[in-house]
């Protein structure tokens, strides 16, 4: 457990005009851990999910192609899979570019704002 720094500050008591010591406890600073490992690269963000066809809509931040291994991580979601099917406007595609919104066949339920990583 981290130690807290305790310092004393001289202050005047309002009622008696005496100088007293007051303890001040400083908060502990915690370093934030990195959410991704160096091997993972952010590919996009899930914007919608269609449960009947088990497909998610992903807004891409970098290129993605069939056969790539991806990891989808969110508040309650965490799984890896291989990209087997991608579509744009119901047309199957082999590669998708940055900025496109694609339909992606997923193995498990995904939610809005889940992050897609390329492994």
C-alpha positions in Angstrom: 0.0 0.0 0.0 1.3 3.5 -0.9 2.2 5.9 1.9 0.5 9.2 2.2 2.4 12.4 2.7 1.4 14.2 5.9 2.5 17.8 6.3 1.7 20.3 9.0 0.6 23.9 8.3 0.5 26.7 10.8 -2.9 28.5 11.0 -4.5 31.0 13.3 -7.5 29.9 15.3 -10.3 32.4 14.6 -11.8 32.4 18.1 -8.7 32.7 20.2 -6.1 34.2 17.9 -3.7 31.4 18.7 -1.4 29.7 16.2 -2.1 26.0 15.9 -0.8 23.2 13.8 -3.2 21.7 11.3 -2.6 18.3 9.6 -3.0 18.1 5.9 -3.2 14.8 4.1 -2.2 14.8 0.5 -4.0 12.4 -1.9 -2.1 9.4 -3.3 -1.3 9.6 -7.0 -1.9 6.4 -8.9 -0.3 5.8 -12.3 -2.8 4.7 -14.9 -2.1 1.4 -16.6 -2.1 1.1 -20.3 -5.3 -0.4 -21.6 -3.6 -2.0 -24.6 -0.5 -4.0 -25.1 2.1 -2.8 -27.6 1.0 -5.6 -30.1 -2.6 -4.3 -30.2 -3.6 -1.5 -32.5 -7.0 0.2 -32.4 -8.9 -0.5 -35.6 -12.3 0.9 -34.9 -15.4 1.4 -32.6 -18.6 -0.6 -32.6 -21.6 1.7 -33.4 -24.4 -0.8 -33.6 -25.3 -4.6 -33.2 -27.8 -6.7 -35.0 -28.5 -9.8 -32.7 -30.5 -11.8 -35.3 -27.7 -12.0 -37.8 -24.9 -11.6 -35.1 -23.3 -8.7 -36.9 -21.9 -5.5 -35.6 -21.3 -2.2 -37.4 -17.8 -0.9 -37.0 -16.5 2.6 -37.8 -12.9 2.1 -38.9 -9.9 4.1 -37.8 -7.5 2.0 -39.8 -7.6 -0.6 -42.6 -8.9 -4.1 -42.0 -9.0 -7.1 -44.3 -10.4 -10.7 -44.2 -8.2 -13.1 -42.2 -7.0 -10.5 -39.7 -7.2 -11.4 -36.0 -9.1 -8.9 -34.0 -10.0 -8.4 -30.3 -13.2 -6.7 -29.3 -13.1 -5.2 -25.8 -15.7 -3.3 -23.9 -17.2 -2.9 -20.5 -18.7 -6.5 -20.5 -17.2 -7.7 -23.8 -13.8 -9.3 -24.2 -13.1 -11.9 -27.0 -10.8 -12.5 -30.0 -11.7 -13.8 -33.4 -10.7 -14.0 -37.0 -12.4 -11.7 -39.5 -14.5 -14.1 -41.7 -17.1 -11.8 -43.3 -17.2 -8.0 -44.0 -19.8 -6.0 -45.9 -20.5 -2.5 -47.0 -24.1 -1.8 -48.0 -24.8 -5.6 -48.1 -21.9 -6.2 -50.6 -19.2 -8.5 -49.4 -15.7 -7.0 -49.5 -12.1 -8.3 -49.0 -10.5 -5.1 -47.6 -11.9 -2.0 -45.8 -10.3 1.4 -45.6 -10.0 4.0 -42.8 -13.2 6.0 -42.3 -15.6 3.4 -43.7 -18.4 1.8 -41.7 -18.6 -1.9 -42.2 -20.8 -4.8 -41.2 -18.7 -7.4 -39.4 -19.9 -10.9 -38.5 -19.1 -11.5 -34.8 -18.9 -14.6 -32.7 -20.4 -13.0 -29.6 -22.6 -10.1 -28.6 -21.0 -6.7 -29.0 -22.2 -3.4 -27.6 -22.1 0.2 -28.7 -18.7 1.9 -28.0 -16.8 -1.4 -27.7 -13.3 -1.0 -29.1 -11.9 -3.2 -31.9 -8.2 -4.0 -31.8 -6.0 -5.7 -34.4 -3.7 -8.3 -33.0 
